[in-house]
């Protein structure tokens, strides 16, 4: 019987999953993947095979009360019916925040869950849903080993200057520091560089993970030395609905002069700002690219400006720049945004090849460009599967 791994990436209204066959040697091999989206509104389950063909699809009625637990019940029922002799031997989860103590993938235990629960205030948009997924599987399959893979872990190699914030030491010693996120994505890109762009594998590279959540990471020889997200995933670049870096005085003003409550400010910064707030149209870059509203154009320009500005800061940390890598939804698929960012980085030596960029080639810089520009699709699911397999092999 073939053994398989289940990977889960749970969000507030969606849940992505993938099934991987454990191969005798090499990487786990994708069997199927999909998601359940629209939880709480109009739930939609879709599963595809490794080639992208639809295996199953189900839609619930508008407003159907499908909880995360019910979604997992549906998913596990489908998996049981479509494994064709394989058996799930472990589940791996993307967990956004591991804090200081959880700096490597870990088997989920009662103590681990207590630690992760304590970190919910640091990632209120993401952490609760990851923990809900873990608890749902524990209730349905209590004997199934589960592994937490942390987005913060990859950035634990950052030096003190990149991690510290300028607050009293009593606060920083209590855990207020820059953690960084999207670590699973950056770790995967670092693992791909030796084969995809060997000249960059041991060089100075800025990776741009640009999606609804967006950040940059400065890689030196494949290790994180700086990143744009900090204490929370609210910091750094302009995002779909998140503001990114903001003068903390604005928060004080909103509370003191506008009388906004903490919950209202939190909702504003996480859910009403970013591309959505600036454009008044949408937080989805695809909708903004299609819009003729001048505010949409302003939002796109601000997004590209901030990416390029922070890339310059990452180059400072690195002490130079050998390459730029675009990844995630916007980074992989929106050529005009890549062009705008690269044009703003021309002073660093980036010379974009417009034709290659328009075609979506892997390398989008001109042959003589001093700084290479690449597009490399990320694969957080495979990274989770790799870590999960490592952990369960250690326990065997």
N, C-alpha and C positions, 0 to 999 in steps of 0.2 A: 504493500500500500504506500502511495506517495504521501509524504508529509508536506504541509503547506503552512504559510504564514499569512495572517490577516493584518493589514495596516489600516489605521484609522486616523483621520484628520477631521476633528469635530469642530464646527463653528456654531454660532448662535442660531442660524436657521438652516444649516446644511451639514452634511456629513459625507466626506469623501472616503472611499475605501479602495483597497486593492488586495488581490490574492496573489501570492507568489509561491511557486513550487520550489522546494529546497532541492537544489541540484547537488550531485555527488561532489562536484568541484566548481569553483567560480561563483558568480553572483546568483542570488535567487532569481528565478525566471518568472516573469509576469504571466499569470493565467487569465485574470480578468480584473476589471476595475470599473468604478462608477461612483454614483453619489445619490443621496437622498437630499433634495433641496426643497425649499419652501415650507420647512417645518413651522407650523403655527399659522400659515396662510393657505397655500395650495400645494400640499406635498406632492413630490414627483420623484419616483424611483427609476433610475436608469442604470443598467449594467451593460458593459461592452467586453468583448474578448480582446486579446492582445493586438489584433489587427484593427480594432475599432468598430467591428460589426456589432450591432445591437443584439444582446442576448435576452434581455428582459426589460419591460417598461411597465410602470403602473402609475396612475394618477388618482389621487384622492379628491373628493369634492372640496370646493372652496370653503375654507374655514374649518376643515376637519381637524379635530383635536389629536394630532399625531405627535406624541412626545418623543424625546430622544430614546427613551426606553422602548416605546412601541416601534420606532424606526429600527432599532437594533434587533428586535424580535423578528421583524419582517426581513431584515438583511440576513440574519443567521438561518432563518427558514429557507431562504433562497439558496444560500451557500450549501446547506445540507443536501438540497435537491440537485445541485449542479457541480458537485466536486468530482463526480465520476470516479469514485474509488479513493480520492485523496482525503486526508483528514487534517484539520487545522490543529496544529500543535502549540501555537502561541499567537498572541495578539500584540502588536506594537503600536504605540500611540505617539503622535506629535503632541508634546506638551510645551507650551510657549515658555513658561518660566520655571527654572530649576533653582534660582537663587544662588547663594554662595556655596552651599554644601553639596548640591546635586550637580556636579560638574562633568558627569559622564552618564551614558544610558544606564538605567537601573531597573532591576526587577521590582515590580510594584508589590509592596507589603503594607501592612497597617501603618507602620512608622513612615513609610514613604508618602502615603496618602495624607497623613497628618502634616507633614512638611509642605506638601503641595497645597493643601488647604490654606496654610498660613500665608501663602504667596498670592492668593486671589486678589487682594487689594492692589498688587503691583501689575496685574494684567486682567482687569475686570471684564474686558471684552472677550477674552479668549479662555482663560484658565478654568472658569466654571464649567464650560462645555466639554473640555477635555476630561475633567474629573467626572462629569456626568456620564460620559462614554465609558470610562473605566468602571464605574459603579454598575452601569447597565450590564456590561459583559460579566462582571463578577456575580451579579444576581442570576443571570441566565446560564453561565458556565463557570461555576465557582472553582472548578479544578483546573481551568485553563490558565497557564502562566501568561502574565501580561508584563510588558516592558514599556517604560516611559523614556522617550527620546526628547531631549530638551533643546529648544531653539537658542537658549543662552549659553549652552556648554561650549560651543565652538569658539566663543569670544573670551574664554577664560585665559587665553594666551596674551591678551592685551596687557601692556605695561601699566604701571601705576598712574602715569600722567594721563593716559587715555581712559582709565577707569574712574579716577577721582572726580568729585564735584567740590566746589568751593564753599562748603558748609562747615560748621563746627565739627571737630573730630568726633565728638560724642555721637553725632548723627551718622557720620560715615562709618564709624566702627559698629553701628547698629544695623548696617546693611544698605544705607542709601549711597549708591554708587552707579556708575554706568555699566549696564549688563550687556546690552546689545541683543538683537533678535534676528530672525531669519537664518539662524545658524545652520540648520539642516540643509538649506538651499546652498549656502556658501560652502559648506563642507563638500557637497556633491560637486559643485563647480571646481573646487580645488582638486578633487579626485579625477576630474576629467581633463584637466589641463595637460598632464604629461602625454596623453595620447592625442588630444585635439589641437593643442597649441604648445608644443614642447618648449619653445623659446620662452614662454611665459611661466612655465611650471615653477621655476626657482627665482622668478623675477618679482618686480614690483607692479602689482595689478590692482585696479579698482573694479570691483564687481558691483553692478547696478541691478539689484533685485527690484524691478519696477512692476507693481501690480496694484490692486486695491490698497494693499499695504505696501509701502515702498521704503527701501533703505539702501545704503551703500556700505561696502566693506572694503577696507584696505588689506590686501593679502601680500605678505612678503614670504616667498618660498612656501606658499600654500598655507600659511598660518595667519590668523586674524591679528592685526596690530591696531586697528581702529575701526569704528563704525559710526553711523549717524544716529541710530536709535540709542537711547541711554537707559535711564532708570525704568522707563516704561516704553511700550510700543507706540506711544503718542509723539515721541520726539523725532526731530530730523526733518526729512523731506515732506513736501505737500503730498497728501495721500487722497484716496477716494472720498472719504468723509472725515478724515482726521487732519488736524491743522498742521502737524509737524512742529518744528522749533518755534517757540513763541515767547516773547518777553513776559516773564512771570508777573510783571506789573499789570499786564492786561487782566490776569486772573484776579488780582487784588482789586482792580478797578471794577470788574464785573460784580464782585461780591459786595464791595463797599459802596460804590456810587450807584450801581444799578440794582442792588439788593437781591442779586441772584443767589439761590441756595446752592450748596455744594453739588447736589444731584443734578440740578439744572445746568451748572457749568460743565460738569462731567459729560452730560448728554450733548451739549453744544460742541465741545472740543472733539469728542469721539465720533459723533454721528451726524452733525450738521455743518461741519466745516470742510476743509480741504477743497477738492475740485467741485464738490456739490455746493459748498458755501460760496465760493468765489463766482461760480458760473450761474447759480440759481437754476441750472438746467438738469444736471445729473452728476453723480460721482463716478460714472462709467466713462472711461476715456473713449470708447467706441462711439457712444452717444454724442460726446463733445466734438469728436472729429467730424461727425455727420451734421452737426448743428450749424446754422448760419447766424446764430445769436452772437454778437460781438463779445458778450461776457464769457461765452464758451472759449473763444479764441484767447481771451485774457487768461483764463484758467490754464489752458494748455501752455501758454508762454511762461506763466509763473512756474508751472511744474518743471519745464525744461530748464529754466533759469536756476531754480534751486538745486536740481540734480547736478548741473554743471558747476555751480558755486561750491557745493559740498565735495564734488570730485576734486576740485582744486585743493580743498583742505585735506582730503585724503592723500593727495600727492605730496603735500607738505610733510605729513606724518611719515610717509614712505621715503622721503628724501629723493624723489624722482618718480618717473612713471614709465613703465615698459608696455603696458596694455590696459585696455578697458574692455570689460565683458558685460554685455546686456543679457538679462535673463528674466523669467517670470512673464506674466501675461502681456503687459505693455512692452517690456523690454524685448520679448521674443516676436511680437506681432505688429507693433506700431512703428513702421519705418520713419514717418515724419518726426516722431519724438526723438528717435535715435539720431536722425540728421541734425535736429536743432541742438541736441546735447553735444554732439561731436563738433559742430561748427563753433560752439562756444569754447571748446577745448583745443581749438587749433593752436593757441599760444603755447600749449604743452607739447605739441608735436603730433596731434591727431589730424590726419588727412583722410577724410571719408571718401569712399568710392560710391557715388550716388547710384550708379547702376547696380552694383553689388548689394547695396543697402535696399534698394527697391525690389530686387529679386528675392531678398531674404536669404542671401548667402551666409555661410558660417563666418567667413572673414569679410568685413565690410570696409576695411581701410585700403587705401591705395598701396601698391607694391612698395613704394618708396617712403611710406609713412614712418616717421621715427617712433611713434607710438601706435601699436597695433590695436584694432578694434574688432571685436568678435561678438557673435550672437550664439550662445550655448544654452539650449533648453535645460531647465532644471528638472530634477526628479527627486523630490523630497520623499516620495513613497518608497523608492528603492533604497534611499539612505536609511529610512526607518527599518526596512526589512533587513538590511545588512547589520544594523545595530542589534536588532531583536535576535537574529540568528547567533551573533557573537555572544550575547548575554545568556541565551538558553544553552549554548554549547558549553559555556563556563560552568553552568549549574549541573550539567549532565554528569 
